[in-house]
C-alpha cells in the first residue's frame, strides 16, 4: 500500500513555516529571514519514503494586501486551501491569535484533516505550553495539536507520524528522486533575495525583486547573470553601497550558498536596475513569475 498527498502549510508571517518545511524535507528549499513576507511564492518540497510521498507546500504569510504583489501572494494561500489533502496550520508560542479571524474560520470549514502545529516551543515554559495546547484543542476539536521546535528538530518525528496516518492512499505524484517543483533559476534568485533580506533594513528588501537573466551550465561551472530590481532610484545606491561594497558582499554570500546548493562552482554577476512601481504592475509581476 502506497500513500501520497498534498500537505499545505499555512499561517501568519514569521511563525516558522519555511523553517518547518525545510526541516521536514531535510533540505533548505525555502529562504528564511527574521523579516515578515520573506516567502513570496508557493514552494513545494517533496519527501519520499518507500511507501509514501508527501508533497509539502510552503506558502506566504497571511497579510492584508497593500500592493498587487501582495494580492498575488494571497492567491497562493487560496489555492493551498482548495487543493490540500491535509492542512498544517502553523502558529507559535508568541502569536496573538484571533479565533474568529477570517483564515481560521476558512480552515475550520474545510473538509480535509487539519493539524495545528505550535512552533518555537523552545521559547516558552511547560505550563504555558499546556495552556496554549488546550486552547487550540478547544478551537479545533478533533484536530491533532502538535507542539514542535522546527529550528531544533524537536517532535518532528511525531508530526511526520501524524501526517502519515492521515495521508490518503495513492501512487506518487512526482518521480521518487524529485524533491521540488521549482527550477534551478528560481532557487538562484531566491538565494540572492534571502541575502538582501538578511543584509538590509527598513523597506529595501520589500522593494526588491531578483530576476535571473541567464543561467548557463558549462562543464564544471554555472554562469549566472542576475538583475536586482528596485522600486526607486534612491534604493539603487543603498543596494550598491559605498564603492560597491554592499553589492559585492551580497554577491559573495549568495555565490557561496549557491555552490553548496547546486554542488558546483558558480560564477555570479549582479546588476541593479530601477523598475519603478513593479509591485503594482501586472505585466511586470507576471514576468517575475507571480
Secondary structure, DSSP 8 states (H G I E B T S, - for coil): --EEEEEEEEEBTTSSHHHHHHHHHTS--S---SSTT---S-EEEEEEETTEEEEEEE---B---SSHHHHHHHHHHHHHHHS-SEEEEEEETT----TTSHHHHHHHT-SSEEEEEEE-GGGS-HHHHHHHHHHHHHHTTTSEEEE-BTTTTBTHHHHHHHHHHH--B---SS-TT---SS-HHHHHHHHHHHHHHHH--TTGGGG-EEEEEEEEE-SSEEEEEEEEEESSHHHHHHHH-GGGHHHHHHHHHHHHHHHHHHTSEEEEEEEEEE-TTGGG-HHHHHHTT-
